[in-house]
Amino acid sequence: MSAPGPSRAATTGLVVVDKEPGWTSHDVVARCRRIFGQRRVGHAGTLDPDATGVLLVGLGRATRLLRFLSALEKTYTAEVVLGAATSTLDASGEVTARFEMGSVSVADARAAAALLTGDIEQVPPMVSAVKIGGQRLHVLARQGIEVERPARPVHVSRFDVAEGPEPGVLAVEVDCSSGTYVRTLAADLGALLGGGAHLRNLRRTRIGTFTESEARTLAELESAGEAALAGDGGPDAVLTPAQAMRGLDRVNVNDEVATLIGRGNPLDRVSLGALGPGPWAMVDGRGRLLAVYEATETDRIRPAVVLAE
């Protein structure tokens, strides 16, 4: 485990990281632990080592909020290589079969992609973190063991296909639910087109409202952390807990209600004006996130996470 950096006040908030290839999500967490001098660090949604793009990293008490972010819809861009199936369903694996697919058109691929849009079921790849019989699939895969995997429901709201950078390669963009494997979409697309395919150059461009435009590389975060330590300010790299929960319905509360929230008390949703199904971000007059509340079967709402001290 990496040791925290120089002594400073513990940082609480959310960092939108632009993960580079070759880094595991665990590597990113370890580096952020050092950059921000914070032992309590976690992420919302693993990215494969070869993949790039948006990875949300929580710092301090904000790690308790990550479960509200991991379930958000995600957007990916990638390339689908037709004519070759691989052991990992992406370019990191060994080619297991080759197919002649030179006659496949973009129109053909779009028609097949339409069949993989909406509510569908996917079989998780062996190189995934899904547990079967108490063991993670990728651990079994490294041992050369393949097991039966039940299909899981996922939702693909958009599966766009365009010409790729070279013949036999398609450029794709996917909006999908959490838990969707884009590499499986690529393999299934190849099968629907009468052959096989694998994924390459996967990039996550969005998680909920957090996009690649606001993401920072680890090098940029390192510079920001050094500037902050030197007292030079530097870029505001860490979002506040309230900003981290910007996708939730927001309820502004007065000091009296804030006190009740600090005690972890249930609240009456009607008097608060907490509309919709929830969850709700409970924010005080200074814009600080006090807690996230969830609905019950009654008009009382209860705390899921309380940050107020």
N, C-alpha and C positions, 0 to 999 in steps of 0.2 A: 504494500500500500504506500502511495506517495505521501510524504509528509507535507503538512500545510506550509505555505510560504511564510514570509515575515509576519510578525504579530500585528494584528489590526482588529478592529471591531468585526464581529461575525457578520457576514453578508447574508441577507435574506432576500430572495427574489428569483427571477427567471432569466436565463440567458438563451437567446436564439442562436444556436451554433450552425455554421455552415461546415459540415463534416467533410473532410477531404478523403480521397481513397487511401486504403491501407490502414486506416484507424478503425478499431472496433469501438462500439458505443462505450464499452467499459474503459477503453483508453481515453476517450474524451472526458468521461467523468473524472478519471484520475488526474488528468491535466487541469481541469477546472478546479478540482480540489486544491491543487497547488497554486494556481493563478489567484484564486480568491481567498486563500487562507482559511478555507472552510472544510471541516471534516464531513459534514452532512451534505452530501451531494447525490443526486439521482437523475435519471432521464425518463422521458415519456415516449416510449416507442423505439425499439431497436432498429438500427440500420446495419445491413451487412457490411463487412469490411470493404468490399469493392465499391459499394454504393456511396454516393455523395449527397449533400444537401441538408435540409432542415432537421436538426435534432434539438429538442427542447430539454434544457438542463435546469433542474431546480436546485437552489442553494438554501441551506439552513432550513428554517421552518416551512419554507415554500415547497420542500419536497413532499409535504403532506397533501399538496394540491395537485400533484402530478396525475392522480387517477382521473381527475376531471379533464385532463388534456389528452391522455393516452387513447381515449375513446373517440376523439374528434376525427372527422373525415380528412383524408389525405389526398394529395395530388402528386403524381409521379410522371416523369418523362423517361423514356428508355428507347432502346432499339431492339427489334426482334429479328434475329438472323434465321431465315428460312433454310430448310434443307439439312439441318444438323441438330440432332437431339444430344443432350449431354447428361452426365450422371448427376449434376447439381441443378440442372435446368437453366444454368447461366454459363457465361464464358469461362468461369473458374474451373469447371469440371472437364472430365474426359469425354470425348465424343463417343457415344454409344451406338449411334445409327446415322446413316446418311440417306437422303431422299432427293429425287429429282423434282424440283419445284419451280423450275424456270418459267413455267407458263402461268404461275399465279400472279394475278393483277392486284393493284391496290383496291379495286372495286370488289374483287373476291374476298380480300382480307377484311374490308369494311363490313361485308355481309356476314362473315363469320364472327367478327367482333360484336356485331349486334346480338348474336346468340349468347354472348358472354356478358351481356349488360343486364342490369336489374338485379333481382334477388336470385342468386345462383348458389350452388354448392361446390366447394373446392376440397380436394384431397391435399392436405399439407405436404410439402416436400420433405424428404428425409433430412435435408440440411436445414431444419427449422428448430426453434426452441420449444415446440409443442412437446408435452409429456405424454408418453404412452407407457402404461404399466409402471409409472413412477420414474421413468428415465427419459431424458430429453432426446429427441430424434437425432439431433446432430451428433450426439455422443455415440449413439448406436451406429450411425452412418460411418463415423471414423473407424469403427471396429469392423466395418464391412457387413454389418447386419441390416437387413431391410425387413420391416414389419408392416402388417396391415394397418392402414390409417383410416378411420372413419371420416367421411366427408363432413365439412363444416359449412354452415350457412354464412355467406358474406353478401355485401351489396356493392355493385359497380354501377355508379350513376352516370359515368361517361367513359367511353373507350374509343378514342379518336385514333384513326390510322392514316398515315400519309407516306409518301415516298421517302425512303431513307437515303443515306449518303452514298450508297452504292447499290448495284443490282443485287436482288435477293435479300435486301435489308429493308425493314419497315421502321418508320419513326412513329412512336405511339405516345399518347398522353392519356392518363387514367385518373379519374376521380373515384375513390373507393372508401369503403368502411374500414375501420381498424380491423386488423386480422386478415386482410386480403393479401395474398402473395402474388405479386406482379409476375414473378418468374413462372408461377403456375399458369397464369393467364397466357403467357407467351407459349408455353408448352401446349396448352389446350388449343390455342389458336392454330398452332402448327398441325395438330391432329385433325382439327376441323377442316383444314385446307388439304387434307389427304396425305400428310407427311409428318414432319417434325420440325421443331424450332427451339431456339434457346434465347435467353435474354442477355443483353449487354448494356453498359453505360447507364445503369439505373441512377436516377437522381430524384430525390424528394424535394419538391418545390413549395409545398404547403402542408401545414397541419392546422386545421381550423382557419383562424384569421391570421396565423403567423406564416409569413411567406419568406422566400429566399431574399427578397429585397432588403429585409431588415436583419438578415443573418450575418454573423461575423465569423471569420476563420479563427482558429486557435491562436494564430500569430497576432491577429488584430486584438483579440482579447488579452493576450499577454502584454501588448503595448499599453492597452487601457489600464490593466492592473498595475503596471509599473508607474504610469503617470499618476494614478490615484495615490500610490504609496509615496511618491515624491511630492505630493501636495499640489500637483499641477492640474488637478481636475481630470482632464482627459475625457474621451467620449463616454456618454452614459450607456454603458454596456449592459447593465442589469435592470430589467423591468421590475417594478414593484409588484407585490402580491396582487394588488388591485388590478394592475395592468395585465398580469398573468391570467386573471379571471375575466378578461374583457368580453369573452364570448358568452358569459352567463347573464341572465337577467339581473339587474342591479336594484337593490333596495337601499335607499338612504335612510339612516336612522338617527334619532336624537340621542342625547347623552343618557337619558333614562333607559332607553332600549339597549344602548351600547353596554350599560352595566349588566343588564340581564344576559346579554350575549356572552359577556366575559365570564359569567357564572355557568354558561352552558345550558341556560333555560330554554325550553320550547317556547314558541311565540305564536300568536294568532295571526294567520296570514291575511285575513280580511282587514283587520285594523291597520296592518302594515301596507296593504295594497300590493301584496306579493302575487302577481298574476301569472298565469301559465302553469306548466307542470313542474317547473323548477329544474335543477337546483338554482338557488339565488345567492348572489354575492352580496353580503351585508356590509355596507360601507358607512363610516362615520362622517361627521361634518368636515373633517380634514382630508377626506378622500382615502382614508386608510381601510384596507380590507380587515374586518374584524372576524369574519367567519363565512363559511359556506353552509347554507341550510338546505335541507331536502324535505320533500312533501311526505305526509303520512296519509292514512286513509280518512283522516278527519281534517278540520280546518287548522289544526295545530301543525306547525312545521318544526323540525328538530335539527339540531346542529350535526353536520357531518364532520366538519373540521372547524375548530376554533383557534384563531391565531391571537386574539386579544389576550393580554396578560394583566 
